[in-house]
Each structure stands twice: as C-alpha cells, then as structure tokens.
C-alpha cells in the first residue's frame, strides 16, 4: 500500500496563507474601514427602503 497518496494533517496546505503587507495595512487602516462601513450602511439603507 502506498502511503504517499494519504493526506497528512498539519501540512502546509492545511494552514491559511500568510497575509501580505498590503492586506495587513488595509485591515488596520481606519480610513479604509470608514469607507467600507459607509458602503455597507448605504447598501443596508437601500435594502430597507425597498421593502
């Protein structure tokens, strides 16, 4: 029996990839968070006004 085809836990492909420096910057940038917050709220307001 060949053991090479079996999946092994804790191998590299089972872990999430490390975020890039740009991704980390975007996640903690308060200006970008404010923009995303406003966009989300506008979308919710549009949805509520339709119904």
MODELLER restraints for C-alpha pairs under 7 A, 6 or more apart:
rsr = mdl.restraints
at = mdl.atoms
rsr.add(forms.Gaussian(group=physical.xy_distance, feature=features.Distance(at['CA:26:A'], at['CA:32:A']), mean=6.64, stdev=0.5))
